[in-house]
């Protein structure tokens, strides 16, 4: 419920009426009173009809609860001043009142009232989990401004009637503001405003960019702490994924992104030019494959990799009573594997991505490092008919208790029994590890918390879930924990780092590694062999 400034605790509009907030604007004339060809929506019982959603397009009639209430309060310029005061100093609960006042002032012909109403409407929509309709709200991402999510159904004619620029003009204003920010940042050495990376801009020419590209031999280069990416594909637009997801700017026939990066000389990441459509929206449905890889001059050396495996990768379907369906499982067996060896085992989530891990563990084993079996259970997909993000429901403690518990029984009990029987892996806790990345990292930590007596090692990378403060183990019974995250993935770095801080406060022995990487497979495939080396044998390269 939205609570007005009076704190009375009653919504200013009846049930369901906020859903129609500004919904009926399309096709209406909303110019100021007295303007030629303009009409003003009737004020319904002291409530703005546009805000209440009682006009055409809202599908609602005025509600009985408002009958007989008198219109009170400021009018004209005073109403607009009060609306702006609420907008500037009040919380979300005052937005409905501010919208009413601004709409009233707009109907009375007060200049600027329509734009204030639009701002109230957009903020309330966003607070309600819906896209904004007029484009008055901008958000900030890594130092760049961007329009908050938009509902594209409102035409520019309606924006004009409210005194709001066209969508194109709004985009140009944001672009101009971002360019000025980036130029200022470029002129201030080392300036990042506390961010791990941010855009810089030095107004390069296409000729300068092409010459540098030719000299470097690749479409990315580094000058001190600044990285520049150049793309010459015939795209409407592009972002540099998966790490620097900022829109590239056009310089003649080139698309360009320059960013200042913290500790750029140690950075390791993959990159790709991910296409955007004419509206700046992603023109892809799943993450494209990377186009290249960057490793800074001071970055740790990459672990060795075997492009041709000496060991073996197998695919299985493991029946699961807990899940009520079979689950795909990919398995890596090291060179010379024999079932009676009872080798150490790493149980992993997101097993559909096992291949790059297998190549590096294969090289580790071939080079005299520990020989381990990697058992990767595939993730559940996205299924709207079953609740949506099944992967998150299964991996994250507290998301969906039923699905999480079912997956725990599968992963901890059924999968382990299957691997011990079919692959001959060790059942000793000291020779068992659980590994995961992103939500899988949260899963690895949850398994270590709930079943630490069965898994002697936890390797968690880039978890997006911080500790709740209730986690803990009996003294001396915590598994050996290894945490890793990238400085270029801010929310995941923050969540994983909070685990490092929490474990430190608890006095739990663990290892914390901060890489100059993003939410990127290259970070994780380079961390796993190092972590396996620390857990089960000699130190691995890069560890």
N, C-alpha and C positions, 0 to 999 in steps of 0.2 A: 504494500500500500504506500502511496505517496502521501506524505504529511505536509500540509501547508505551513507557512511561517507561523501561524497561530499555535501550531503544535496540538491542534485539537484531536489529531489521530484519525480524522475521517477524510477519505479521498474527496477531492473537490469535484470529481466527476463520478457518475454512477458506475457500477460494474460493467466492464467491457467498453466503456466510452473512450478510455485512453487508446484503445486499439484503433480508434478512428481518428486519432489526433492528426490533423492535417491531411488525412487520407482523401478527403473530398475535394482537394484543391484543383485537380486536373480538370480542365474544361470550364473552370469558373473564372469570372472576372473579379479581381480582388483589389482594384485600384481604390484610391482614396475617395471619400464621399464627394459628390459633386463633379468628379471627373467625367468627361464625355465618354459614353459607352461603358461606364463602370458601374458595378453594383456592389453594395456592401452586404455581406451575410447578416441576417438578423441576429441580434444578441439574444440568446435563449435564456430567459430567467436569470440574468446576471452572469451567465457563462458564455465564453466565446463559442459560437456555434462551430467555427472551424476547428477549434481545439476539441470540442465535444464530439465532433464527427457526426453531426445531425443533418448535414446537407446531402446533396446528390453525391452518390459514389460511396457514402459511408454505410448505407444499408440499415441505418438506425433511425428511429423516431426519438424525439425528446423524451426524457424519462420522467415518470411521475414524481420521483424523489425531489426534483427541482421545482415543482409547481409551487407558485405562491411566494418564492423567495424574491426579495427586492434587490435591485442593483444598488450597491453602495460602493464607496471608495473614491479614489482620485479619478479625474477625467482629463482628457486632452494631454497636454505636455506633461502634466503632473503624473498621469498614469504611465507615460513612457519613462519618465525619470524613475518612478518606483520600480517598473519592470527591469530597467537596466541595473538598478541597485541590487535587486534580488539576483539577477543574472551574474553580477560581478562578485557579490559577497555571500550569497546564499548557497545552500546545497541542492542536491537533486530534488528534494522534497518541495522546493519552492518554484520549480520550473513551470508547473501547471498554472500557478497564480501569475507568474511573470508573463506567460503566454496570453492569458486572459487580458491582462492590462495592456500588453503590446497590441493585441488584436483590436481592443477597444480604441486605443489611440490611433491605430491605422485607419479604422473606420471613420475617425473624426478628422482625418487628413493630416495628421502630425507627421512631419518628415522624419524618416528613419525608423518609424515604428514597424513597418512591414519587415525590414531586415532584422529587427530585434525579435519579432515574432518567429521568423524563419530560424533564427539561432536557437530560440527556446525549443521549437519543434524538433530541430535536428539533435539537440542534446538529449531531449527526453526520449527520442527514438533510439539513440545509441545506448542510453542507460537501460532501456527496455529490451535490449538485445536485437533491435531492428536496425537496418541501414538508415542513414540520414537521407532526407529527400531534397534538400536545397543546396547542400555543399558548403555550409558555413563553418563546419568543424574540421580542423586539421589535426593530425596526430604527428608525433615525431618518432622517427626510427633512425638510429645511428646518426643523429645530427641532421637528417633530412626531414623536411616537412612533407606530408602527403595528405590528400583528402581522406577523411574517414570513409568507411564503406558506404557506397551510394546506391540508392534505389533509382534506377534510370528512368522511371515512368513520368517524372515531373518534367514538362517541357520548359525551355528557356523563357517562353512568353510569361509563364507564371512567376518565374524568378524575377523577371523584369518588373512585373506588377507589384512585387514586394520590395523592389529596390535592391535585389541581389544580382550580381553579375551572372552572365551566362556560364555554363559549365566550362566552355573553352576558356573564357576569361579567368575563371577561378583557377584552372590549371596553369595558365600563363603566370598568374600572380604567385602561385606556389613555386613554379620553376624559377622565376626571377628572384624570389626570396632565397631559394636554395643556392642559386649561383652566387649571390652576394655572400651568403654564409661560407660557401666553399672557397671563394676568393680570399675572404678575411682569414680563414683558417690556413690557407696556403701561405699567406704573408706573415704568419705567426709561427716560427719554427717550433716543432714539437707539440703544438696545441692539439689536444684531443678531447678536451672538456670531460675527462674521466672515462671516455669510451675506449674500447679496444681498437676500433677503427672508425674512420669517418671520411667523408668525401672532401677532396681538395680540388681546386680548379685554377689553372694558369692560362686559360684561353689559348690552347695550342692550335696550330693550323693543321690542315689535313696533310700538307706537304711535310711538315715537321714530324708528324706521327708516322707517316709512311717511311720516311727515311730512318727513323729509329727502329721501326719494325724490321726493316731490311737488315739493319746493322745487328740487331739482336738475334734474328733468325726465329723468333717466336712472338706471338701477339701479346706478351706480357713482359714487363721489365721493371726493375727496381732502381730508384734514385734515393739513396739514404733510407728514410723510413716511408717513402712513397712508392706505391705500386700503380702501374698504369696498364689497363687492358684495352685492346683495340679489336674490333670486329668489323669485317667488310661484307658480311652476308646481307642479302637483300631482305632485311627484316623491318617491320614497322617499328620495332623496339626490342630491347633485350635487357635482361639482368644477368649479373655474373653469379651463377650458383656453383656450389651450394653454400658458399661462405659469405660472399659479399653481395647480398641480394638487394642491390640498389639499382635503379634504372640507369642505363647508359645514356649519355647525351650525344646528340648528333653533331658531328663536325663534317659538313658536306656529305660525302657518301659513306662516312665511317661512323660507327658507334663507339663511344669512349667512356671509360670509367677510371678515375684516378682516386685512390684512397691512401690516407696515411694510416699506418698499421703499427700498433705497439710491438716492439721487438721484432720488426720486420725481417731482420737478418736471420732469425731463428724460425721463421714461418715455414710450415709445410701444409700444402692443401692441394686439392684438385679444383679445377675450374671448368665451367662450360658457359656458353652463351645461350641462355634460355629465352626463347622468343616471347614477346608480348604482342598483343593485337593493337589496333589503332587507338583503343581506349586506355591502353596501358595495363590491361588485364592479362594474366598468363594465357598463352596460346598453346598450352600443353596440359595433359591430364595426369601425367606421372613424371617424376624427375627424369630429365634426359641424362644420357650417359655423359661423363665428363669429356671435354675436348683435350685437356692437358693436365699437367701436374707442375707445381712450383715447389722448389726446395731452396730456402735461403742459404747464403754462404756459411752461416754459423749454425745451421740446423744440425741435429744429430744425424749420423749416417743412417741410411735405410737398412733394415734387416735384410739379409739375403732371401731370395725367393727362387723357388724351382718352378719355372714355367712348364716343365715336363716333370710330372710327379714320379718319385721313386716309390712312394707309398700308394695307397688306393683310396678312392672315394666311392662309397656305396650309397644307394638310395633305398629306403625302406618305408613301409607303412606299418605303424605300430597300433594295434588295436587298443582302444582305451574305454574301459567301462566308466571311468570317471567323466570323460568328455562325452560319452555316448556316440562316438564316431572314431574312425581311425585317424591318426595324425601322421603326416609325412615327417620323416626324419632323415637327414643327410649325415653321413658318417665319414670321417677321415681316419684311416688306419696307417700307422707309420711303417717305414720299410722293415721287412722281416717280422711283421706282426704274427703272433701265434696266440691262440685262445688261452693256452695254459700259462702264459706269461703274467697275467694279471697286471697289465700296465696301468699307470696313472691315467685318469680320465677327466676331461673337461666337459661338463654338460652346459650347453649354450642355448639361448633363445635365438629366434630369427635364423634358423638353420638354412633357409633358402639362400642365404648369402654366405654359405660355408666356403665356397671355392677360394677366394683370396686368402682367407685364414689358413686353409689347408696348404697352399703353396708355400707360405712362410713357415708353418710348423714342419713341413716336409724338409725345407732347407735347414731348419734348426736341428732336426733329427739327423739329417745327412751329414751335418757338420760336427757331430759329436755332442750335441745338446740332448736334453731329455726327449725320449720317445714317448709321446702321449697320444691317446685316442681322443678325438673330438667328436662329440655326439650333439648334433644341432637339430633340435625340434623346430619345425617350421611354425611360423606365426599364423594365427587365425587372421582372416581378412576383414574387410569392412562390409557389413551386411545390414542395411537399414531395417530389414524385416526382423532381425534378431537383436536390435538395439544399437547398431552402428559400429563403433570402434571395438570390435571383439578383441583385438590384440591388446588394447589398453585395459579392457575389462579383465583379461586373463593375467596381465603382468603387474598391474598396479594395486597394491594393498589399499583398500578403502574405496575403490572405484565401484566395483560390483562384487559383493561378497560371495554370491553363489558361483559366479564364473571363476573368480579368483581361487576359491577353495577347490573347485573341480580341477582347475589347471595345476594347482599345487599337488593334488593327489596323483595326477598324471605324471608330472615332471619329477617329483620327489620319489614316488613309489613305483608306478608302473614303468616309466621309462628306465629308471635305474635297474629294476629287476630284469627288464628285457635286455639291457646292455650287458649286464653281468652274465646272463645266460647265453646270449647269442654272440657276444664279442669277447667275452672273457676278461672284462675290465675289472680293476680292483674295487673291492667294497670297503676298503679301509678309509676312514675319514681323511687321514693325512695324505691320501693319494687321490682324493676327489676334489674337484673345483667346480664352481658355478660361475659362468661368465655371461655378461650381457652389456648391451649398449643402448643408450637413450632410455626408452621405457623398459627395455631389457636390462639396463643397468639398475633401474629401480627394482626389477624382479630379482636380480641377483642379490641385492641387499636384503630384500624381503626373505628370500630363501635362507640367507645366512643368519638372519635374525630369528626366523621361526624354526630352522632345522640346522643350527650351527653344529650340533653334535654329530651330524651325518656328513657335513661338507667342511673339510678342513681349510678350504681356501675360497675366497670370494674375490672376483675380478670384476669391478663395476666401472664402466666408462660412461661419462656424459649423462648421468641420471638427471631427469628433470624433476625429481621429487625429493625435497629436502627432508631431513628427519623431523618427526613430530615432537621429539623431546621425551617420548615414552619408551624409546628403544633401549635395549641393554641386554647384557648377558651375565650369568653368574661369574664371579671372579675367576679368571684364568680359563674360561670356557669359550671365549669368542674365537671364531675362525680367524685365520690370517687374512686381513683385508688389504686389497690393493685398489686404490681409487685413481682415476685419470679423467681429465677433462681439458677442453681446449679454451684458450683465452679468447678466441674469436667466436665463441658460441655463448654469449653472455648469460642467458637464463639457465642453461645447462651447467655452465661453469659455476655460477652462483650456487645452484642446488647441490652440486657435487662437493664444492668447497665447504659448504655448510656441514656436510658429513665429516669432512676432515676436521673441522673445528669441533664438532660434537664428539667425535671419537677421541680427540685430544683431551677434551674436558673429562671424558670418562676414564682416561688412562688406558684406552684400548690400543694395543700395538697395531700399527697399520702403515702403509706407504701411500704417499700422495704425490702424483705427478701432474704438473701443469705443462701442457704443450701449447705452442703457438699454432693452433689449428682451429678449425671450425667443426660444425656438426657434420662430420665428413668421414667416410669410410677409411680414408688413408690414415687418420689418427688411430683408429681402432685396430686396423690390421698391423700397424707397426707397434702398438702397445702389447698385443696379446703374446707374441713370442717372447718379448722381454719379461712379461709377467709370468709366463710359464717357466722360463729359465730361472726366475727368482723362486718360484714355488717348488719346482721339482728337480732342480739341478743347477748346473753352472750358469753364471750370468750370461744372458743373451746379448748379442750386438744391439746397440741402441738403448740398452736398459740402464 
